[in-house]
């Protein structure tokens, strides 16, 4: 959506998309949905002991509730995009949030472990589709040259949830029972629906969309490469995030009270990274991808080196999530670009790939710990994942360039200062190398 490409879908959306009377409030309404979704995604981790006692299972068994939600995200993103591409986008957003509200209430009312598993699976189904559609709406409402910032603002809701929503919902669950956390998420979802109705203008769907055309996105190598880059490269952050508590206490020698501080800093890094990702993506989506992947590998190596220093690890933890969040937003925009006509599916699949990264990073971190390599080892596993993701991104760029996707605005820098200035001016009109050149049918 930030590309200099002008596909038929992007032409029509650019021409038909209305402008919000209050653009900031419209984006806030979309971000509130991300806040609610981010809160429900991560609060289960903070209340896992209370949930285990509440449904009378062990803590490892209760952990499957988290996996059920992730599977729901992976399944729901392509299915809802397949069936919902034609829907008016505001109506689709409201429908997704109603679905999300219903299963948040069911989670709060679950009388057994089995019912809770079902409720959490279906609670995850709207996740990827919501972020995909909300990103498309925000990009369509944004003024020229600010699409990256608009999409980043929507994703900011997910980041802020880790700083404010998850701690607050966890506290509610600890004080009033774990069900209170899911009730609070349901309330947030209802407020989101009200805000979307009030501030997001009616946005048409793609009248020419068909399930076959949406699925055609999977025939595009660039879509698969972008999904693969997210599923592998972003796993590096989860490799360390999943085991931050034992790293801080066992390796760093700090007390249990230091763990919430590190989690807070992780959350603040997500907010800062998502905020920074907007201007970076408006400058160049592809360069932001390279920066996020390469920088994350370096930061994870520093994480491994500084883990024994205790509090010295804190700024590195912040940088890790800053770079990880830049990668997330850039992947979202890249998918919206390379999916072509299948905009809804392309935008929705980002969070499916990120949930694969979550599972892959946590699993690989557990493997190296189980191999008696210590709690620092997941950071090195994360370095390997980030470098593998970077290799996929570079491969994607080279293939795109070879296919004729290099535009004059995105040629490599020259030694001429005047040419560099001209290139920067042109880059402000598009996201940069290796974006698709304008085509006409």
HELIX and SHEET records of a PDB file:
HELIX    1   1 UNK A    8  UNK A   16  1                                   9    
HELIX    2   2 UNK A   23  UNK A   46  1                                  24    
HELIX    3   3 UNK A   48  UNK A   54  1                                   7    
HELIX    4   4 UNK A   59  UNK A   62  1                                   4    
HELIX    5   5 UNK A   64  UNK A   84  1                                  21    
HELIX    6   6 UNK A   89  UNK A  109  1                                  21    
HELIX    7   7 UNK A  113  UNK A  141  1                                  29    
HELIX    8   8 UNK A  147  UNK A  160  1                                  14    
HELIX    9   9 UNK A  161  UNK A  165  3                                   5    
HELIX   10  10 UNK A  166  UNK A  176  1                                  11    
HELIX   11  11 UNK A  179  UNK A  199  1                                  21    
HELIX   12  12 UNK A  211  UNK A  215  1                                   5    
HELIX   13  13 UNK A  216  UNK A  219  5                                   4    
HELIX   14  14 UNK A  221  UNK A  233  1                                  13    
HELIX   15  15 UNK A  235  UNK A  241  1                                   7    
HELIX   16  16 UNK A  244  UNK A  246  1                                   3    
HELIX   17  17 UNK A  247  UNK A  251  3                                   5    
HELIX   18  18 UNK A  257  UNK A  283  1                                  27    
HELIX   19  19 UNK A  285  UNK A  306  1                                  22    
HELIX   20  20 UNK A  307  UNK A  313  5                                   7    
HELIX   21  21 UNK A  314  UNK A  338  1                                  25    
HELIX   22  22 UNK A  343  UNK A  370  1                                  28    
HELIX   23  23 UNK A  377  UNK A  402  1                                  26    
HELIX   24  24 UNK A  408  UNK A  410  5                                   3    
HELIX   25  25 UNK A  417  UNK A  427  1                                  11    
END                                                                             
